[in-house]
Amino acid sequence: MSEVLDKITGDSTSGATGIYIKVLNHIVLGFLKGADLPDLLREKAGDMASLCYLARRLEKEPLFKQKEVAKELQKRIRTESSAAGIQLYKALANSKNHILCHSNSGSVMRALEHRKNRIELIYQTKSAPGEEGKAAAKLLKSNGFTVKLIADSRTGNAIKENAVPVLGADCITESYFVNKVGTAKIVEQALKAKITPVVVAGTEKLSSEKAYGDRPFSELFERIPLNKVRLVVGDHTYRMSRDKKRFYKALEDGD
C-alpha cells in the first residue's frame, strides 16, 4: 500500500487536487484500505493539506466505512467544482474574461469547466522548474479554451493586458495560502495593477496554521498572504481581509 501511495503522491504534474482525487479513487477501488491508512496518508502528505484532511475524516469512521467516506468526498468535489464555477463567473464579472493561471491546479481546472463559454483567453505559465504548466495548457486547449503558454517571466505582461490571476492552493490557513513558487510574484504584480487575484480551492484544502505547522517543507512551494485576495471555496467567496470573520468560521467548521 505504501508503494501505491508513493506512486500517486510522487506525481509532480497532477497538482494537489489531482493527487487527492487519485487517492479517493484508489480507496473506492479497494487498493488503499486498512487501519494504518490515515497514518500513511499523513506520512505521504508532504505540503498537501487535503491528504491530512482525508486522514482525519477516515479516523472518525469505522474501517468498513472507508469506501463510503471516499465516495462522499468524491461527490463533494463534483458539487464544489460546479459551485466554484458559478462563484468564479461572479468574480470575473467586471473583467475582460482574460485570466492568468500558474502551475496545474485541479481545483481551477474543474471550476473553469463550468465557465467554458465565459473565458476568452487563458495565459498559462510554463511553471518552472517542473514546467507542469505545459500539461495544463494542453488540457485546457483540449477542453476548448483559447490558451497562450507563456514563460514565468512574462506574467507581468499578461497582467498589463488586464488578465486576472486565477490560482490554486495546496493549503489555505487564517492568514496565508500555499502554492507553487512564483505565485507570490504574480499576486504582487496583480495587486500593484489594482487587479484582485482569485484563489480557488475545495474545502479539503482548509487548515489552521497550528495544524499546518512549519510547512511547506518543499522549496517548490511558498506562502502567500491572503490580504486583498478573493477566495473561492466551494459555493462561498471571501474578500480578504474584509470577510475574515466569516472565513475563520469556515475554517473552524472544517476542523
C-alpha positions as CSV (number, residue, x, y, z in Angstrom):
1,M,0.0,0.0,0.0
2,S,2.9,2.3,0.7
3,E,4.2,1.8,-2.8
4,V,0.8,2.7,-4.3
5,L,0.7,5.9,-2.3
6,D,4.4,6.7,-3.2
7,K,3.5,6.4,-6.9
8,I,0.4,8.6,-6.6
9,T,2.0,11.4,-4.4
10,G,5.2,11.3,-6.4
11,D,3.4,12.6,-9.5
12,S,4.8,16.1,-10.0
13,T,2.4,17.2,-12.7
14,S,-1.1,16.4,-11.3
15,G,-1.3,19.0,-8.5
16,A,-2.7,18.6,-5.0
17,T,-6.3,18.2,-6.2
18,G,-5.4,15.6,-8.8
19,I,-3.4,13.6,-6.3
20,Y,-6.3,13.8,-3.8
21,I,-8.8,12.6,-6.4
22,K,-6.5,9.6,-7.3
23,V,-6.2,8.7,-3.6
24,L,-10.0,8.7,-3.3
25,N,-10.4,6.6,-6.4
26,H,-7.9,4.0,-5.1
27,I,-9.8,3.8,-1.8
28,V,-13.1,3.3,-3.6
29,L,-11.5,0.5,-5.7
30,G,-10.1,-1.1,-2.6
31,F,-6.4,-0.6,-3.4
32,L,-6.0,1.6,-0.3
33,K,-7.5,0.5,2.9
34,G,-6.9,-0.6,6.5
35,A,-6.3,0.8,10.0
36,D,-2.9,2.2,9.1
37,L,-4.2,4.2,6.1
38,P,-4.7,7.5,8.0
39,D,-1.2,7.5,9.4
40,L,0.2,6.6,6.0
41,L,-1.7,9.4,4.4
42,R,-0.1,11.9,6.8
43,E,3.3,10.5,6.2
44,K,2.9,10.9,2.4
45,A,1.0,14.2,2.6
46,G,4.0,16.5,2.3
47,D,2.7,20.0,1.9
48,M,-0.8,18.9,0.8
49,A,-3.5,19.8,3.4
50,S,-6.0,17.7,1.6
51,L,-4.4,14.3,2.5
52,C,-4.3,15.3,6.1
53,Y,-7.9,16.2,5.9
54,L,-8.7,12.8,4.4
55,A,-6.8,11.1,7.2
56,R,-8.9,12.9,9.8
57,R,-12.1,12.0,8.1
58,L,-11.2,8.3,7.9
59,E,-10.3,8.2,11.6
60,K,-13.7,9.4,12.5
61,E,-15.4,6.3,10.9
62,P,-15.1,2.6,11.4
63,L,-12.9,0.7,8.9
64,F,-15.8,-0.8,6.9
65,K,-16.9,2.8,6.0
66,Q,-13.6,3.8,4.3
67,K,-15.1,3.4,0.8
68,E,-18.2,5.2,1.8
69,V,-16.2,8.2,3.1
70,A,-14.2,8.3,-0.1
71,K,-17.4,8.2,-2.3
72,E,-18.9,11.0,-0.2
73,L,-15.8,13.1,-0.7
74,Q,-15.8,12.4,-4.5
75,K,-19.4,13.7,-4.6
76,R,-18.4,16.8,-2.7
77,I,-15.6,17.5,-5.2
78,R,-18.1,17.5,-8.0
79,T,-20.6,19.6,-6.1
80,E,-18.0,22.2,-5.0
81,S,-16.4,22.4,-8.5
82,S,-19.8,23.3,-10.0
83,A,-20.4,25.9,-7.3
84,A,-16.9,27.3,-7.6
85,G,-17.5,27.8,-11.4
86,I,-20.5,30.0,-10.5
87,Q,-18.5,31.9,-8.0
88,L,-15.7,32.3,-10.4
89,Y,-18.1,33.8,-13.0
90,K,-19.2,36.4,-10.5
91,A,-15.6,37.2,-9.5
92,L,-14.7,37.8,-13.2
93,A,-17.9,39.8,-14.0
94,N,-16.1,43.1,-14.3
95,S,-13.1,41.8,-16.1
96,K,-12.4,41.1,-19.8
97,N,-12.6,37.4,-19.1
98,H,-8.9,37.1,-19.6
99,I,-7.2,35.1,-16.9
100,L,-3.7,34.1,-15.8
101,C,-3.1,30.6,-14.5
102,H,0.0,29.2,-12.8
103,S,1.1,25.6,-12.3
104,N,-1.5,22.9,-12.8
105,S,-4.4,23.3,-10.3
106,G,-7.1,20.7,-10.4
107,S,-9.4,23.0,-8.5
108,V,-9.0,25.8,-11.1
109,M,-9.4,23.3,-14.0
110,R,-12.6,21.9,-12.6
111,A,-14.1,25.3,-11.9
112,L,-13.2,26.5,-15.4
113,E,-15.0,23.5,-16.9
114,H,-18.3,25.2,-15.8
115,R,-17.3,28.6,-17.2
116,K,-16.0,27.4,-20.6
117,N,-18.2,29.8,-22.7
118,R,-17.3,32.8,-20.5
119,I,-13.4,32.8,-20.7
120,E,-12.0,34.5,-23.7
121,L,-8.3,33.9,-23.1
122,I,-6.1,32.0,-20.6
123,Y,-2.5,32.9,-20.1
124,Q,-0.8,29.8,-18.7
125,T,2.7,29.9,-17.3
126,K,5.1,27.1,-18.0
127,S,5.6,27.0,-14.3
128,A,9.3,26.4,-13.7
129,P,11.1,24.3,-12.7
130,G,8.8,21.3,-13.4
131,E,7.0,23.1,-16.2
132,E,3.8,21.3,-15.4
133,G,2.1,24.4,-17.0
134,K,2.7,22.8,-20.4
135,A,0.5,19.9,-19.4
136,A,-2.1,22.3,-18.0
137,A,-2.1,24.3,-21.3
138,K,-2.6,21.2,-23.3
139,L,-5.5,20.1,-21.2
140,L,-7.1,23.5,-21.3
141,K,-6.8,23.6,-25.1
142,S,-8.3,20.1,-25.4
143,N,-11.3,21.4,-23.3
144,G,-11.9,24.2,-25.8
145,F,-10.2,27.2,-24.2
146,T,-8.0,29.6,-26.1
147,V,-4.7,29.4,-24.3
148,K,-1.4,31.3,-24.6
149,L,1.5,29.5,-23.0
150,I,4.0,32.0,-21.5
151,A,7.3,31.9,-19.7
152,D,7.1,32.6,-16.0
153,S,9.0,35.9,-16.6
154,R,6.1,37.2,-18.8
155,T,3.4,37.2,-16.1
156,G,3.7,41.0,-15.8
157,N,2.8,41.4,-19.5
158,A,-0.3,39.3,-19.0
159,I,-1.4,41.4,-16.1
160,K,-0.8,44.6,-18.1
161,E,-3.4,43.1,-20.5
162,N,-5.7,43.0,-17.5
163,A,-5.6,39.2,-17.1
164,V,-6.9,38.2,-13.7
165,P,-4.8,35.7,-11.8
166,V,-6.9,32.6,-11.0
167,L,-4.7,30.4,-8.8
168,G,-5.0,27.1,-6.9
169,A,-3.7,26.3,-3.4
170,D,-2.2,23.3,-1.6
171,C,-3.4,24.8,1.7
172,I,-5.3,27.8,2.9
173,T,-4.9,29.0,6.5
174,E,-6.1,32.0,8.5
175,S,-3.5,34.4,7.0
176,Y,-1.9,32.7,4.0
177,F,-2.3,30.2,1.2
178,V,0.4,27.9,-0.1
179,N,1.0,27.4,-3.8
180,K,3.8,26.8,-6.4
181,V,6.8,29.2,-6.3
182,G,6.2,32.2,-8.5
183,T,2.7,32.7,-7.1
184,A,3.8,35.4,-4.7
185,K,5.2,37.4,-7.6
186,I,2.0,37.1,-9.6
187,V,-0.1,38.2,-6.6
188,E,2.2,41.2,-6.0
189,Q,2.1,42.2,-9.7
190,A,-1.7,42.0,-9.8
191,L,-2.3,44.0,-6.6
192,K,0.1,46.7,-7.9
193,A,-2.0,46.9,-11.0
194,K,-5.2,47.1,-8.8
195,I,-6.3,43.6,-10.0
196,T,-7.7,41.3,-7.4
197,P,-6.2,37.7,-7.6
198,V,-8.7,34.8,-7.2
199,V,-7.7,31.7,-5.4
200,V,-9.9,28.6,-6.0
201,A,-9.8,25.6,-3.7
202,G,-12.0,22.9,-2.2
203,T,-12.9,22.7,1.5
204,E,-10.4,19.9,1.9
205,K,-7.6,22.5,1.5
206,L,-8.6,24.5,4.6
207,S,-6.3,24.1,7.6
208,S,-5.5,26.1,10.7
209,E,-2.0,27.5,10.9
210,K,-1.4,25.4,14.0
211,A,-2.2,22.2,12.2
212,Y,-0.2,23.1,9.1
213,G,2.8,23.8,11.2
214,D,6.2,24.7,9.6
215,R,5.1,23.7,6.1
216,P,5.6,24.0,3.2
217,F,8.7,21.8,3.5
218,S,9.4,21.7,-0.2
219,E,11.3,24.6,-1.8
220,L,8.9,24.4,-4.7
221,F,6.1,25.9,-2.7
222,E,5.7,29.2,-0.9
223,R,3.3,31.0,1.5
224,I,1.4,34.0,0.1
225,P,-0.5,36.4,2.3
226,L,-4.3,36.4,1.9
227,N,-4.7,40.1,2.3
228,K,-6.6,41.6,-0.7
229,V,-7.1,38.2,-2.3
230,R,-10.5,36.8,-3.3
231,L,-11.0,33.3,-2.1
232,V,-13.4,30.9,-3.8
233,V,-14.0,27.9,-1.7
234,G,-16.9,25.7,-3.0
235,D,-20.0,27.9,-3.1
236,H,-18.5,30.7,-1.0
237,T,-16.5,33.7,-1.8
238,Y,-14.4,35.6,0.7
239,R,-12.8,39.0,0.1
240,M,-9.8,39.2,2.4
241,S,-9.5,40.7,4.8
242,R,-13.0,42.2,4.7
243,D,-14.6,38.7,5.1
244,K,-12.0,37.3,7.5
245,K,-14.5,36.6,10.4
246,R,-16.8,34.6,8.0
247,F,-13.8,32.8,6.6
248,Y,-12.4,32.0,10.1
249,K,-15.8,30.4,10.9
250,A,-15.5,28.2,7.8
251,L,-12.0,27.1,9.0
252,E,-13.4,26.2,12.4
253,D,-16.3,24.2,10.8
254,G,-13.8,22.4,8.6
255,D,-11.7,21.3,11.6
